[in-house]
Structures are given as C-alpha cells and as structure tokens.
Amino acid sequence: MTGLTMDEFLFYGGMLCAAAACIGELICLCMFLIRKRRLKIQLEKEYGERK
C-alpha cells in the first residue's frame, strides 16, 4: 500500500469538510435556540406576557 491516491484524498477530504460543516451547523443551531429562550424570558420580564 502506498497510501491514498489523489482522487481518494479529494474524496475523503471533501467528506471531512462536509462533516465539519454539519457539526458547525448543529453547534450554531443550539446556540441560536439557547439565545432565543433567554431573550424570550428577558422580554417577558421587561414587557410582560405576550397576548
């Protein structure tokens, strides 16, 4: 075995980049949901319940 060919290197490199993008998306989504909850609580404290 001599290692990966250029085609395999590009394929697995692309798969790695796609996986990293998916993980980053999940992290951003979780942060967005946490901030949304915190903001909703803060706005309810300041302005009262939404009718």
Secondary structure, DSSP 8 states (H G I E B T S, - for coil): -----HHHHHHHHHHHHHHHHHHHHHHHHHHHHHHHHHHHHHHHHHH----
